[in-house]
């Protein structure tokens, strides 16, 4: 198609010479019924010359979250989870989490009991009170001082960090989806990866997605990079543990962009796979794609407190944003062309996706680069999305 060349050029431009580049990028766009574009450019590692390919295995980080949310919603469909029951009814340890109430003289966190129990709905909506050490100074301090393991360790202990506020009182982006994954494991009696493989990946044909890499996946794995202060790129050994103690529902998956597009297309099909297998009930999809936050609660900007890991970011400044069951929602049309009410989110290594159910299109632009919201990567992702709305979307309604 004539517009595919212009998208290829955008990817090539993003991975070109100089400091204003990313190491490698993969992107894909589809409708409910077709894959309209796939492309790749650059290299899998800045330390070598092996080209990035569309079947490259990426560390998905927080783009894992919507898949975990889908697994939770399947449990709701099957009558296994009451979203408004205490999550401790399913995973007792979450009932032991207190609210941070300052620090002792020796710097140890003080905690108090919460005023309300955490529910699974709060975990899905990011209103339970959890945070991340790269977006919150208290969490960064507790990890740096050795009072809590970093969330990247993928351990049970890493999930026991105190809440920042009483459950349900406001929105804050954090590790609640890792707990939501544990709720799924408890009611299904399986590890989260087994649940995903059986109930999501197999019916959607997602053959290259997993928490633990196979040998074949490892051979195609792209390296996570960091941007140095001078703008140049350095290959790292950063990644999720090879055999994690927990399958982290908020961050732990590896996969391809092609696989992830199959997942996005399912949401365009009202919960169905390409061959008609119902992953979610259509009526569940209908309420799950709507903003679920309470009156007065909105998605707020993310403030990076560790410049190696994350920059400050606000998606679409000036537009109010809510949170649905696994995704950010936009209340107005975005500057890229994304329709009001669309869904989207991102992953730590600068992976970005969106689902526009009004226009009938979904897409993903993904690289492997830290810090999150790296200005070069974020701008390139937005430019790609804009180009999709300028070149592809008009033809869908013609």
Number of C-alpha atoms within 10 A of each C-alpha: 7 8 13 16 11 14 23 17 13 18 24 19 16 22 23 16 11 9 14 15 20 33 31 27 32 25 28 23 26 23 24 20 14 12 17 15 17 21 23 25 25 24 20 27 22 21 14 9 10 13 18 23 20 17 18 23 24 28 30 31 23 24 26 25 30 22 22 29 26 23 25 28 25 20 19 15 16 10 9 16 20 16 17 12 14 19 25 16 16 21 17 12 14 20 17 12 19 22 21 21 15 13 12 9 7 6 12 13 19 13 16 14 15 19 12 12 21 24 23 29 23 27 28 27 27 27 28 29 27 26 23 20 22 23 23 20 16 19 24 18 15 20 17 13 12 10 15 19 19 21 21 17 17 22 17 16 12 16 22 18 24 24 22 19 20 21 23 22 15 19 24 25 20 21 26 26 29 25 23 28 27 25 26 27 21 16 14 14 11 13 15 23 23 17 18 20 17 10 15 23 23 12 18 23 15 20 14 21 26 20 26 18 19 12 9 10 20 14 11 17 21 26 25 22 26 24 20 13 8 7 14 16 21 17 19 15 8 13 17 20 17 10 11 15 11 19 24 32 30 26 25 26 24 24 23 25 31 25 18 23 24 23 23 28 28 23 25 24 19 20 23 21 24 17 8 12 12 17 23 23 14 15 11 15 19 12 12 18 22 18 21 19 22 15 6 8 17 17 20 15 15 18 16 21 19 16 15 15 20 21 20 17 17 14 18 16 11 9 15 14 22 23 26 23 28 26 26 23 25 23 15 16 14 18 13 16 16 25 19 17 23 24 27 24 19 23 22 22 27 27 29 25 25 23 29 21 22 12 18 19 27 30 27 26 27 26 32 28 27 26 24 25 26 23 15 15 29 19 13 21 25 16 15 23 25 17 18 24 17 14 15 20 16 11 9 11 8 5
